[in-house]
Amino acid sequence: MVQQVIQIANLTPEQLGQLFDTHLQRALSNYTPPAPEGSDLPELLTRRQTSDTLQVSLTTLHDWSLDTEERPAVLLPLKINGRVLYRRVDVLAALKQPRRFKHTKAVEGRGK
């Protein structure tokens, strides 16, 4: 491995700044930012894709689409041609929300 030695004592502050700027510009010119979170998801997600992305069950996903007295719906589904779909932007926003949702009596009693 070849090492370069720079003698700092022989540089003025301006020269050091220019040297730093040159190296920084070179490093930034080779930088590729990471893809934004969720960019690999389609614009509209199915129920299964949404539940997999959020790592919740389909039942929880359904519960999150209901407005209750305690909280508004976490995700609003779209119904297109008989299919339930979710917008990618809404799913990504739900990923950032804290998950402190309690079951309500209406949700717990719906299977009766």
Secondary structure, 3 states (H helix, E strand, C coil): CCCCCCCHHHCCHHHHHHHHHHHHHHHHHCCCCCCCCCCCCCCEEEHHHHHHHHCCCHHHHHHHCCCCCCCCCCCCCEEECCEEEEEHHHHHHHHHCCCCCCCCHHHHCCCC
